[in-house]
Amino acid sequence: KKKQEDVLVLGGRDLVLEDLAAVLGDEPPRLELSSECRERCAASRAVVERVLSEGKTAYGGHPGFGQPAGPRIE
């Protein structure tokens, strides 16, 4: 049975190889987002929601080079 401390909090610090090994191990830790990370995600979503409510196009997952491709998704 897992112990209470078997939790990996994402967003609070840089991940290290030991974190990856733990996640890929036989008894991976529970993953949680830090409160700071949750706040940043909420703020990012609010920006996207505002852009969409204005009828503009919001892009995501762009690699930073070349032209965005693909159909518009409503």
All heavy atoms as a GROMACS GRO file, in nm:
protein
  555
    1LYS      N    1   0.084  -0.119   0.000
    1LYS     CA    2   0.000   0.000   0.000
    1LYS      C    3   0.088   0.125   0.000
    1LYS      O    4   0.190   0.129   0.068
    1LYS     CB    5  -0.092  -0.002   0.121
    1LYS     CG    6  -0.199   0.104   0.113
    1LYS     CD    7  -0.303   0.081   0.221
    1LYS     CE    8  -0.412   0.183   0.201
    1LYS     NZ    9  -0.523   0.164   0.288
    2LYS      N   10   0.047   0.227  -0.075
    2LYS     CA   11   0.125   0.350  -0.084
    2LYS      C   12   0.120   0.429   0.044
    2LYS      O   13   0.021   0.432   0.114
    2LYS     CB   14   0.073   0.436  -0.199
    2LYS     CG   15   0.106   0.380  -0.332
    2LYS     CD   16   0.066   0.481  -0.437
    2LYS     CE   17   0.088   0.425  -0.572
    2LYS     NZ   18   0.224   0.434  -0.617
    3LYS      N   19   0.232   0.497   0.068
    3LYS     CA   20   0.240   0.586   0.184
    3LYS      C   21   0.192   0.725   0.142
    3LYS      O   22   0.195   0.760   0.025
    3LYS     CB   23   0.383   0.593   0.235
    3LYS     CG   24   0.434   0.463   0.287
    3LYS     CD   25   0.578   0.479   0.331
    3LYS     CE   26   0.662   0.387   0.246
    3LYS     NZ   27   0.801   0.411   0.249
    4GLN      N   28   0.152   0.805   0.237
    4GLN     CA   29   0.103   0.940   0.211
    4GLN      C   30   0.207   1.025   0.138
    4GLN      O   31   0.174   1.106   0.056
    4GLN     CB   32   0.064   1.007   0.343
    4GLN     CG   33   0.008   1.146   0.328
    4GLN     CD   34  -0.126   1.151   0.257
    4GLN    OE1   35  -0.195   1.051   0.252
    4GLN    NE2   36  -0.162   1.265   0.203
    5GLU      N   37   0.337   1.002   0.165
    5GLU     CA   38   0.440   1.087   0.105
    5GLU      C   39   0.472   1.049  -0.040
    5GLU      O   40   0.555   1.113  -0.103
    5GLU     CB   41   0.568   1.086   0.189
    5GLU     CG   42   0.633   0.951   0.201
    5GLU     CD   43   0.588   0.870   0.322
    5GLU    OE1   44   0.492   0.908   0.389
    5GLU    OE2   45   0.652   0.768   0.349
    6ASP      N   46   0.407   0.948  -0.097
    6ASP     CA   47   0.431   0.907  -0.234
    6ASP      C   48   0.353   0.995  -0.331
    6ASP      O   49   0.266   0.949  -0.405
    6ASP     CB   50   0.396   0.760  -0.255
    6ASP     CG   51   0.493   0.667  -0.185
    6ASP    OD1   52   0.604   0.712  -0.154
    6ASP    OD2   53   0.458   0.551  -0.163
    7VAL      N   54   0.383   1.126  -0.328
    7VAL     CA   55   0.317   1.224  -0.413
    7VAL      C   56   0.425   1.306  -0.481
    7VAL      O   57   0.520   1.350  -0.417
    7VAL     CB   58   0.225   1.318  -0.330
    7VAL    CG1   59   0.165   1.427  -0.417
    7VAL    CG2   60   0.117   1.239  -0.259
    8LEU      N   61   0.413   1.323  -0.612
    8LEU     CA   62   0.504   1.410  -0.686
    8LEU      C   63   0.426   1.533  -0.726
    8LEU      O   64   0.328   1.524  -0.801
    8LEU     CB   65   0.560   1.337  -0.809
    8LEU     CG   66   0.652   1.418  -0.899
    8LEU    CD1   67   0.772   1.470  -0.822
    8LEU    CD2   68   0.697   1.333  -1.016
    9VAL      N   69   0.468   1.648  -0.673
    9VAL     CA   70   0.400   1.774  -0.701
    9VAL      C   71   0.466   1.838  -0.823
    9VAL      O   72   0.587   1.862  -0.823
    9VAL     CB   73   0.405   1.869  -0.580
    9VAL    CG1   74   0.336   2.001  -0.612
    9VAL    CG2   75   0.339   1.803  -0.459
   10LEU      N   76   0.386   1.863  -0.926
   10LEU     CA   77   0.436   1.923  -1.049
   10LEU      C   78   0.415   2.073  -1.045
   10LEU      O   79   0.310   2.120  -1.003
   10LEU     CB   80   0.363   1.863  -1.170
   10LEU     CG   81   0.371   1.712  -1.184
   10LEU    CD1   82   0.283   1.665  -1.298
   10LEU    CD2   83   0.514   1.666  -1.203
   11GLY      N   84   0.516   2.148  -1.090
   11GLY     CA   85   0.504   2.292  -1.097
   11GLY      C   86   0.572   2.366  -0.984
   11GLY      O   87   0.583   2.487  -0.988
   12GLY      N   88   0.619   2.294  -0.886
   12GLY     CA   89   0.684   2.360  -0.774
   12GLY      C   90   0.835   2.371  -0.788
   12GLY      O   91   0.898   2.452  -0.723
   13ARG      N   92   0.892   2.286  -0.873
   13ARG     CA   93   1.037   2.283  -0.892
   13ARG      C   94   1.067   2.211  -1.022
   13ARG      O   95   0.979   2.149  -1.082
   13ARG     CB   96   1.105   2.211  -0.776
   13ARG     CG   97   1.061   2.065  -0.763
   13ARG     CD   98   1.139   1.991  -0.655
   13ARG     NE   99   1.092   1.857  -0.635
   13ARG     CZ  100   1.117   1.753  -0.715
   13ARG    NH1  101   1.188   1.769  -0.824
   13ARG    NH2  102   1.071   1.633  -0.689
   14ASP      N  103   1.192   2.218  -1.065
   14ASP     CA  104   1.233   2.144  -1.184
   14ASP      C  105   1.230   1.995  -1.154
   14ASP      O  106   1.263   1.952  -1.042
   14ASP     CB  107   1.375   2.183  -1.226
   14ASP     CG  108   1.385   2.325  -1.280
   14ASP    OD1  109   1.280   2.381  -1.320
   14ASP    OD2  110   1.496   2.379  -1.283
   15LEU      N  111   1.192   1.917  -1.253
   15LEU     CA  112   1.193   1.772  -1.238
   15LEU      C  113   1.336   1.721  -1.258
   15LEU      O  114   1.413   1.778  -1.335
   15LEU     CB  115   1.100   1.706  -1.338
   15LEU     CG  116   0.952   1.740  -1.323
   15LEU    CD1  117   0.871   1.673  -1.434
   15LEU    CD2  118   0.900   1.696  -1.187
   16VAL      N  119   1.370   1.613  -1.190
   16VAL     CA  120   1.502   1.551  -1.201
   16VAL      C  121   1.483   1.406  -1.247
   16VAL      O  122   1.371   1.354  -1.248
   16VAL     CB  123   1.578   1.558  -1.067
   16VAL    CG1  124   1.609   1.703  -1.029
   16VAL    CG2  125   1.502   1.489  -0.956
   17LEU      N  126   1.593   1.343  -1.286
   17LEU     CA  127   1.584   1.205  -1.336
   17LEU      C  128   1.521   1.110  -1.235
   17LEU      O  129   1.449   1.017  -1.273
   17LEU     CB  130   1.723   1.154  -1.376
   17LEU     CG  131   1.779   1.212  -1.505
   17LEU    CD1  132   1.920   1.161  -1.530
   17LEU    CD2  133   1.689   1.179  -1.623
   18GLU      N  134   1.543   1.135  -1.108
   18GLU     CA  135   1.483   1.049  -1.005
   18GLU      C  136   1.330   1.057  -1.009
   18GLU      O  137   1.262   0.959  -0.980
   18GLU     CB  138   1.536   1.086  -0.866
   18GLU     CG  139   1.680   1.047  -0.841
   18GLU     CD  140   1.781   1.143  -0.903
   18GLU    OE1  141   1.742   1.252  -0.954
   18GLU    OE2  142   1.900   1.109  -0.901
   19ASP      N  143   1.277   1.174  -1.043
   19ASP     CA  144   1.131   1.189  -1.055
   19ASP      C  145   1.079   1.102  -1.168
   19ASP      O  146   0.978   1.031  -1.154
   19ASP     CB  147   1.093   1.335  -1.083
   19ASP     CG  148   1.130   1.428  -0.968
   19ASP    OD1  149   1.127   1.384  -0.851
   19ASP    OD2  150   1.160   1.545  -0.996
   20LEU      N  151   1.147   1.105  -1.282
   20LEU     CA  152   1.107   1.024  -1.397
   20LEU      C  153   1.115   0.876  -1.362
   20LEU      O  154   1.025   0.799  -1.392
   20LEU     CB  155   1.195   1.055  -1.518
   20LEU     CG  156   1.165   0.977  -1.644
   20LEU    CD1  157   1.022   1.000  -1.692
   20LEU    CD2  158   1.265   1.013  -1.754
   21ALA      N  159   1.223   0.836  -1.296
   21ALA     CA  160   1.239   0.696  -1.256
   21ALA      C  161   1.125   0.654  -1.163
   21ALA      O  162   1.071   0.543  -1.175
   21ALA     CB  163   1.374   0.676  -1.188
   22ALA      N  164   1.086   0.742  -1.072
   22ALA     CA  165   0.977   0.710  -0.979
   22ALA      C  166   0.846   0.692  -1.054
   22ALA      O  167   0.770   0.598  -1.028
   22ALA     CB  168   0.964   0.819  -0.872
   23VAL      N  169   0.818   0.782  -1.148
   23VAL     CA  170   0.692   0.775  -1.224
   23VAL      C  171   0.686   0.648  -1.308
   23VAL      O  172   0.580   0.588  -1.326
   23VAL     CB  173   0.674   0.901  -1.312
   23VAL    CG1  174   0.561   0.885  -1.410
   23VAL    CG2  175   0.653   1.023  -1.224
   24LEU      N  176   0.801   0.605  -1.360
   24LEU     CA  177   0.807   0.485  -1.444
   24LEU      C  178   0.825   0.357  -1.364
   24LEU      O  179   0.826   0.249  -1.421
   24LEU     CB  180   0.921   0.499  -1.546
   24LEU     CG  181   0.905   0.614  -1.645
   24LEU    CD1  182   1.030   0.625  -1.733
   24LEU    CD2  183   0.782   0.596  -1.730
   25GLY      N  184   0.839   0.369  -1.233
   25GLY     CA  185   0.865   0.253  -1.148
   25GLY      C  186   0.742   0.167  -1.124
   25GLY      O  187   0.632   0.192  -1.174
   26ASP      N  188   0.762   0.062  -1.047
   26ASP     CA  189   0.655  -0.034  -1.017
   26ASP      C  190   0.544   0.026  -0.933
   26ASP      O  191   0.429  -0.016  -0.944
   26ASP     CB  192   0.713  -0.157  -0.945
   26ASP     CG  193   0.802  -0.240  -1.035
   26ASP    OD1  194   0.783  -0.235  -1.159
   26ASP    OD2  195   0.891  -0.309  -0.983
   27GLU      N  196   0.576   0.119  -0.846
   27GLU     CA  197   0.476   0.185  -0.762
   27GLU      C  198   0.489   0.336  -0.778
   27GLU      O  199   0.542   0.405  -0.691
   27GLU     CB  200   0.495   0.144  -0.616
   27GLU     CG  201   0.471  -0.003  -0.591
   27GLU     CD  202   0.479  -0.039  -0.445
   27GLU    OE1  203   0.436   0.044  -0.361
   27GLU    OE2  204   0.529  -0.147  -0.414
   28PRO      N  205   0.440   0.389  -0.893
   28PRO     CA  206   0.458   0.533  -0.920
   28PRO      C  207   0.382   0.619  -0.818
   28PRO      O  208   0.279   0.578  -0.764
   28PRO     CB  209   0.398   0.551  -1.060
   28PRO     CG  210   0.310   0.434  -1.080
   28PRO     CD  211   0.365   0.322  -0.997
   29PRO      N  212   0.436   0.738  -0.792
   29PRO     CA  213   0.369   0.828  -0.698
   29PRO      C  214   0.242   0.887  -0.760
   29PRO      O  215   0.226   0.887  -0.882
   29PRO     CB  216   0.474   0.938  -0.676
   29PRO     CG  217   0.552   0.940  -0.803
   29PRO     CD  218   0.556   0.797  -0.850
   30ARG      N  219   0.156   0.936  -0.675
   30ARG     CA  220   0.040   1.012  -0.721
   30ARG      C  221   0.092   1.146  -0.770
   30ARG      O  222   0.182   1.204  -0.709
   30ARG     CB  223  -0.059   1.030  -0.606
   30ARG     CG  224  -0.193   1.088  -0.651
   30ARG     CD  225  -0.293   1.093  -0.538
   30ARG     NE  226  -0.264   1.207  -0.453
   30ARG     CZ  227  -0.236   1.201  -0.323
   30ARG    NH1  228  -0.234   1.086  -0.261
   30ARG    NH2  229  -0.210   1.310  -0.254
   31LEU      N  230   0.040   1.197  -0.880
   31LEU     CA  231   0.082   1.326  -0.935
   31LEU      C  232  -0.018   1.433  -0.897
   31LEU      O  233  -0.138   1.411  -0.905
   31LEU     CB  234   0.095   1.318  -1.088
   31LEU     CG  235   0.193   1.214  -1.142
   31LEU    CD1  236   0.189   1.214  -1.293
   31LEU    CD2  237   0.333   1.240  -1.092
   32GLU      N  238   0.033   1.548  -0.855
   32GLU     CA  239  -0.052   1.663  -0.822
   32GLU      C  240   0.010   1.788  -0.883
   32GLU      O  241   0.130   1.795  -0.903
   32GLU     CB  242  -0.062   1.682  -0.670
   32GLU     CG  243  -0.138   1.574  -0.599
   32GLU     CD  244  -0.151   1.602  -0.450
   32GLU    OE1  245  -0.099   1.706  -0.402
   32GLU    OE2  246  -0.212   1.520  -0.380
   33LEU      N  247  -0.075   1.886  -0.911
   33LEU     CA  248  -0.027   2.016  -0.956
   33LEU      C  249  -0.014   2.106  -0.834
   33LEU      O  250  -0.101   2.108  -0.748
   33LEU     CB  251  -0.124   2.079  -1.055
   33LEU     CG  252  -0.143   2.007  -1.188
   33LEU    CD1  253  -0.249   2.078  -1.271
   33LEU    CD2  254  -0.013   1.997  -1.264
   34SER      N  255   0.094   2.185  -0.830
   34SER     CA  256   0.110   2.280  -0.720
   34SER      C  257   0.002   2.387  -0.731
   34SER      O  258  -0.056   2.409  -0.838
   34SER     CB  259   0.249   2.346  -0.727
   34SER     OG  260   0.257   2.432  -0.838
   35SER      N  261  -0.024   2.456  -0.621
   35SER     CA  262  -0.126   2.561  -0.624
   35SER      C  263  -0.084   2.672  -0.721
   35SER      O  264  -0.167   2.729  -0.792
   35SER     CB  265  -0.152   2.617  -0.484
   35SER     OG  266  -0.033   2.669  -0.429
   36GLU      N  267   0.046   2.702  -0.727
   36GLU     CA  268   0.096   2.803  -0.821
   36GLU      C  269   0.070   2.759  -0.966
   36GLU      O  270   0.028   2.839  -1.050
   36GLU     CB  271   0.245   2.827  -0.801
   36GLU     CG  272   0.304   2.929  -0.895
   36GLU     CD  273   0.454   2.946  -0.877
   36GLU    OE1  274   0.504   2.936  -0.763
   36GLU    OE2  275   0.521   2.970  -0.979
   37CYS      N  276   0.092   2.632  -0.993
   37CYS     CA  277   0.069   2.580  -1.128
   37CYS      C  278  -0.080   2.586  -1.163
   37CYS      O  279  -0.117   2.623  -1.274
   37CYS     CB  280   0.121   2.437  -1.136
   37CYS     SG  281   0.112   2.364  -1.300
   38ARG      N  282  -0.166   2.552  -1.068
   38ARG     CA  283  -0.311   2.560  -1.092
   38ARG      C  284  -0.353   2.703  -1.122
   38ARG      O  285  -0.436   2.727  -1.210
   38ARG     CB  286  -0.388   2.507  -0.970
   38ARG     CG  287  -0.379   2.358  -0.953
   38ARG     CD  288  -0.452   2.317  -0.825
   38ARG     NE  289  -0.428   2.180  -0.793
   38ARG     CZ  290  -0.504   2.079  -0.833
   38ARG    NH1  291  -0.610   2.102  -0.905
   38ARG    NH2  292  -0.474   1.956  -0.800
   39GLU      N  293  -0.295   2.798  -1.050
   39GLU     CA  294  -0.328   2.939  -1.073
   39GLU      C  295  -0.283   2.983  -1.212
   39GLU      O  296  -0.355   3.055  -1.282
   39GLU     CB  297  -0.263   3.026  -0.966
   39GLU     CG  298  -0.326   3.011  -0.829
   39GLU     CD  299  -0.248   3.080  -0.718
   39GLU    OE1  300  -0.153   3.157  -0.750
   39GLU    OE2  301  -0.280   3.056  -0.601
   40ARG      N  302  -0.163   2.942  -1.253
   40ARG     CA  303  -0.113   2.978  -1.386
   40ARG      C  304  -0.198   2.914  -1.496
   40ARG      O  305  -0.225   2.977  -1.598
   40ARG     CB  306   0.034   2.937  -1.402
   40ARG     CG  307   0.128   3.020  -1.317
   40ARG     CD  308   0.275   3.001  -1.352
   40ARG     NE  309   0.314   2.867  -1.390
   40ARG     CZ  310   0.385   2.784  -1.314
   40ARG    NH1  311   0.425   2.821  -1.195
   40ARG    NH2  312   0.415   2.664  -1.358
   41CYS      N  313  -0.242   2.790  -1.474
   41CYS     CA  314  -0.329   2.724  -1.572
   41CYS      C  315  -0.462   2.798  -1.584
   41CYS      O  316  -0.512   2.818  -1.694
   41CYS     CB  317  -0.353   2.578  -1.533
   41CYS     SG  318  -0.211   2.471  -1.556
   42ALA      N  319  -0.518   2.838  -1.470
   42ALA     CA  320  -0.645   2.911  -1.472
   42ALA      C  321  -0.631   3.045  -1.543
   42ALA      O  322  -0.718   3.085  -1.621
   42ALA     CB  323  -0.697   2.931  -1.329
   43ALA      N  324  -0.518   3.114  -1.518
   43ALA     CA  325  -0.495   3.242  -1.584
   43ALA      C  326  -0.479   3.223  -1.735
   43ALA      O  327  -0.533   3.301  -1.815
   43ALA     CB  328  -0.371   3.310  -1.526
   44SER      N  329  -0.409   3.119  -1.776
   44SER     CA  330  -0.392   3.091  -1.919
   44SER      C  331  -0.526   3.059  -1.985
   44SER      O  332  -0.555   3.105  -2.094
   44SER     CB  333  -0.296   2.973  -1.939
   44SER     OG  334  -0.167   3.006  -1.898
   45ARG      N  335  -0.606   2.980  -1.916
   45ARG     CA  336  -0.738   2.947  -1.971
   45ARG      C  337  -0.823   3.072  -1.986
   45ARG      O  338  -0.896   3.088  -2.085
   45ARG     CB  339  -0.809   2.845  -1.884
   45ARG     CG  340  -0.945   2.809  -1.942
   45ARG     CD  341  -1.021   2.711  -1.859
   45ARG     NE  342  -1.152   2.693  -1.918
   45ARG     CZ  343  -1.200   2.575  -1.954
   45ARG    NH1  344  -1.129   2.467  -1.937
   45ARG    NH2  345  -1.319   2.566  -2.006
   46ALA      N  346  -0.815   3.162  -1.888
   46ALA     CA  347  -0.894   3.286  -1.895
   46ALA      C  348  -0.855   3.367  -2.018
   46ALA      O  349  -0.941   3.426  -2.085
   46ALA     CB  350  -0.875   3.368  -1.767
   47VAL      N  351  -0.726   3.370  -2.050
   47VAL     CA  352  -0.681   3.442  -2.170
   47VAL      C  353  -0.740   3.379  -2.295
   47VAL      O  354  -0.793   3.448  -2.382
   47VAL     CB  355  -0.526   3.446  -2.178
   47VAL    CG1  356  -0.479   3.497  -2.313
   47VAL    CG2  357  -0.469   3.531  -2.066
   48VAL      N  358  -0.733   3.247  -2.304
   48VAL     CA  359  -0.787   3.177  -2.422
   48VAL      C  360  -0.937   3.200  -2.432
   48VAL      O  361  -0.990   3.227  -2.540
   48VAL     CB  362  -0.754   3.026  -2.416
   48VAL    CG1  363  -0.826   2.949  -2.526
   48VAL    CG2  364  -0.603   3.005  -2.426
   49GLU      N  365  -1.009   3.189  -2.320
   49GLU     CA  366  -1.153   3.211  -2.320
   49GLU      C  367  -1.187   3.353  -2.368
   49GLU      O  368  -1.281   3.373  -2.444
   49GLU     CB  369  -1.212   3.187  -2.181
   49GLU     CG  370  -1.202   3.043  -2.133
   49GLU     CD  371  -1.299   2.950  -2.203
   49GLU    OE1  372  -1.396   2.996  -2.266
   49GLU    OE2  373  -1.278   2.827  -2.195
   50ARG      N  374  -1.109   3.453  -2.323
   50ARG     CA  375  -1.132   3.592  -2.365
   50ARG      C  376  -1.109   3.606  -2.515
   50ARG      O  377  -1.190   3.667  -2.585
   50ARG     CB  378  -1.043   3.687  -2.287
   50ARG     CG  379  -1.065   3.834  -2.327
   50ARG     CD  380  -0.976   3.930  -2.250
   50ARG     NE  381  -0.837   3.893  -2.242
   50ARG     CZ  382  -0.746   3.910  -2.339
   50ARG    NH1  383  -0.781   3.965  -2.453
   50ARG    NH2  384  -0.621   3.874  -2.321
   51VAL      N  385  -1.000   3.551  -2.566
   51VAL     CA  386  -0.969   3.559  -2.709
   51VAL      C  387  -1.082   3.495  -2.790
   51VAL      O  388  -1.130   3.551  -2.889
   51VAL     CB  389  -0.834   3.491  -2.739
   51VAL    CG1  390  -0.813   3.470  -2.888
   51VAL    CG2  391  -0.719   3.573  -2.680
   52LEU      N  392  -1.127   3.378  -2.748
   52LEU     CA  393  -1.234   3.309  -2.820
   52LEU      C  394  -1.366   3.385  -2.813
   52LEU      O  395  -1.441   3.391  -2.910
   52LEU     CB  396  -1.251   3.167  -2.767
   52LEU     CG  397  -1.133   3.073  -2.791
   52LEU    CD1  398  -1.158   2.938  -2.725
   52LEU    CD2  399  -1.104   3.056  -2.938
   53SER      N  400  -1.394   3.446  -2.697
   53SER     CA  401  -1.520   3.521  -2.683
   53SER      C  402  -1.522   3.644  -2.774
   53SER      O  403  -1.628   3.694  -2.810
   53SER     CB  404  -1.543   3.562  -2.538
   53SER     OG  405  -1.455   3.666  -2.500
   54GLU      N  406  -1.404   3.691  -2.813
   54GLU     CA  407  -1.392   3.805  -2.904
   54GLU      C  408  -1.395   3.760  -3.050
   54GLU      O  409  -1.381   3.842  -3.141
   54GLU     CB  410  -1.262   3.882  -2.876
   54GLU     CG  411  -1.261   3.947  -2.739
   54GLU     CD  412  -1.126   4.004  -2.702
   54GLU    OE1  413  -1.028   3.987  -2.778
   54GLU    OE2  414  -1.116   4.066  -2.594
   55GLY      N  415  -1.413   3.629  -3.072
   55GLY     CA  416  -1.420   3.577  -3.208
   55GLY      C  417  -1.285   3.563  -3.277
   55GLY      O  418  -1.278   3.540  -3.397
   56LYS      N  419  -1.179   3.574  -3.200
   56LYS     CA  420  -1.044   3.561  -3.256
   56LYS      C  421  -1.002   3.415  -3.252
   56LYS      O  422  -1.064   3.331  -3.188
   56LYS     CB  423  -0.946   3.647  -3.178
   56LYS     CG  424  -0.976   3.796  -3.186
   56LYS     CD  425  -0.877   3.874  -3.103
   56LYS     CE  426  -0.911   4.023  -3.106
   56LYS     NZ  427  -0.823   4.099  -3.016
   57THR      N  428  -0.893   3.385  -3.322
   57THR     CA  429  -0.839   3.250  -3.324
   57THR      C  430  -0.732   3.236  -3.217
   57THR      O  431  -0.646   3.322  -3.203
   57THR     CB  432  -0.778   3.218  -3.462
   57THR    OG1  433  -0.880   3.232  -3.561
   57THR    CG2  434  -0.723   3.077  -3.467
   58ALA      N  435  -0.739   3.128  -3.141
   58ALA     CA  436  -0.638   3.098  -3.040
   58ALA      C  437  -0.560   2.976  -3.088
   58ALA      O  438  -0.619   2.875  -3.125
   58ALA     CB  439  -0.703   3.070  -2.905
   59TYR      N  440  -0.429   2.988  -3.090
   59TYR     CA  441  -0.344   2.877  -3.132
   59TYR      C  442  -0.283   2.811  -3.010
   59TYR      O  443  -0.251   2.876  -2.912
   59TYR     CB  444  -0.231   2.928  -3.223
   59TYR     CG  445  -0.281   2.984  -3.353
   59TYR    CD1  446  -0.300   3.120  -3.371
   59TYR    CD2  447  -0.311   2.900  -3.460
   59TYR    CE1  448  -0.346   3.172  -3.490
   59TYR    CE2  449  -0.357   2.951  -3.580
   59TYR     CZ  450  -0.375   3.087  -3.595
   59TYR     OH  451  -0.421   3.136  -3.712
   60GLY      N  452  -0.262   2.682  -3.018
   60GLY     CA  453  -0.197   2.610  -2.910
   60GLY      C  454  -0.103   2.505  -2.965
   60GLY      O  455  -0.121   2.453  -3.074
   61GLY      N  456   0.000   2.477  -2.890
   61GLY     CA  457   0.093   2.373  -2.928
   61GLY      C  458   0.179   2.408  -3.048
   61GLY      O  459   0.232   2.321  -3.116
   62HIS      N  460   0.197   2.536  -3.074
   62HIS     CA  461   0.278   2.577  -3.189
   62HIS      C  462   0.425   2.562  -3.152
   62HIS      O  463   0.468   2.605  -3.045
   62HIS     CB  464   0.246   2.723  -3.225
   62HIS     CG  465   0.303   2.765  -3.356
   62HIS    ND1  466   0.429   2.815  -3.367
   62HIS    CD2  467   0.252   2.760  -3.481
   62HIS    CE1  468   0.454   2.842  -3.494
   62HIS    NE2  469   0.348   2.810  -3.564
   63PRO      N  470   0.505   2.500  -3.240
   63PRO     CA  471   0.646   2.475  -3.207
   63PRO      C  472   0.734   2.599  -3.212
   63PRO      O  473   0.850   2.593  -3.175
   63PRO     CB  474   0.689   2.375  -3.314
   63PRO     CG  475   0.602   2.404  -3.431
   63PRO     CD  476   0.469   2.445  -3.371
   64GLY      N  477   0.682   2.713  -3.261
   64GLY     CA  478   0.760   2.834  -3.263
   64GLY      C  479   0.830   2.862  -3.394
   64GLY      O  480   0.908   2.955  -3.404
   65PHE      N  481   0.804   2.781  -3.493
   65PHE     CA  482   0.861   2.806  -3.624
   65PHE      C  483   0.763   2.761  -3.731
   65PHE      O  484   0.678   2.678  -3.707
   65PHE     CB  485   0.996   2.735  -3.644
   65PHE     CG  486   0.988   2.585  -3.626
   65PHE    CD1  487   0.961   2.501  -3.732
   65PHE    CD2  488   1.008   2.531  -3.501
   65PHE    CE1  489   0.953   2.364  -3.716
   65PHE    CE2  490   1.000   2.393  -3.483
   65PHE     CZ  491   0.973   2.310  -3.590
   66GLY      N  492   0.771   2.820  -3.847
   66GLY     CA  493   0.680   2.783  -3.956
   66GLY      C  494   0.542   2.841  -3.935
   66GLY      O  495   0.514   2.912  -3.839
   67GLN      N  496   0.454   2.812  -4.029
   67GLN     CA  497   0.318   2.859  -4.024
   67GLN      C  498   0.228   2.758  -3.953
   67GLN      O  499   0.245   2.638  -3.971
   67GLN     CB  500   0.264   2.882  -4.167
   67GLN     CG  501   0.338   2.991  -4.242
   67GLN     CD  502   0.314   3.126  -4.178
   67GLN    OE1  503   0.205   3.158  -4.136
   67GLN    NE2  504   0.419   3.206  -4.170
   68PRO      N  505   0.131   2.806  -3.874
   68PRO     CA  506   0.033   2.715  -3.816
   68PRO      C  507  -0.044   2.647  -3.930
   68PRO      O  508  -0.075   2.710  -4.030
   68PRO     CB  509  -0.058   2.804  -3.733
   68PRO     CG  510   0.013   2.933  -3.718
   68PRO     CD  511   0.109   2.943  -3.832
   69ALA      N  512  -0.069   2.522  -3.915
   69ALA     CA  513  -0.138   2.449  -4.021
   69ALA      C  514  -0.259   2.377  -3.963
   69ALA      O  515  -0.273   2.359  -3.844
   69ALA     CB  516  -0.043   2.347  -4.085
   70GLY      N  517  -0.346   2.333  -4.054
   70GLY     CA  518  -0.460   2.254  -4.013
   70GLY      C  519  -0.588   2.334  -4.011
   70GLY      O  520  -0.588   2.457  -4.018
   71PRO      N  521  -0.699   2.264  -4.002
   71PRO     CA  522  -0.829   2.330  -4.003
   71PRO      C  523  -0.857   2.401  -3.871
   71PRO      O  524  -0.801   2.368  -3.768
   71PRO     CB  525  -0.926   2.214  -4.024
   71PRO     CG  526  -0.855   2.097  -3.962
   71PRO     CD  527  -0.709   2.119  -3.990
   72ARG      N  528  -0.947   2.498  -3.879
   72ARG     CA  529  -0.993   2.568  -3.759
   72ARG      C  530  -1.089   2.475  -3.684
   72ARG      O  531  -1.179   2.417  -3.744
   72ARG     CB  532  -1.061   2.697  -3.796
   72ARG     CG  533  -1.110   2.775  -3.676
   72ARG     CD  534  -1.179   2.904  -3.719
   72ARG     NE  535  -1.247   2.962  -3.607
   72ARG     CZ  536  -1.203   3.066  -3.539
   72ARG    NH1  537  -1.094   3.126  -3.576
   72ARG    NH2  538  -1.270   3.112  -3.437
   73ILE      N  539  -1.070   2.464  -3.554
   73ILE     CA  540  -1.158   2.382  -3.470
   73ILE      C  541  -1.242   2.475  -3.385
   73ILE      O  542  -1.189   2.558  -3.313
   73ILE     CB  543  -1.076   2.287  -3.382
   73ILE    CG1  544  -0.991   2.195  -3.470
   73ILE    CG2  545  -1.166   2.206  -3.291
   73ILE    CD1  546  -0.891   2.112  -3.391
   74GLU      N  547  -1.373   2.462  -3.400
   74GLU     CA  548  -1.463   2.550  -3.323
   74GLU      C  549  -1.458   2.513  -3.176
   74GLU      O  550  -1.441   2.404  -3.137
   74GLU     CB  551  -1.606   2.536  -3.375
   74GLU     CG  552  -1.620   2.583  -3.517
   74GLU     CD  553  -1.591   2.732  -3.536
   74GLU    OE1  554  -1.621   2.811  -3.446
   74GLU    OE2  555  -1.537   2.768  -3.641
   0.00000   0.00000   0.00000
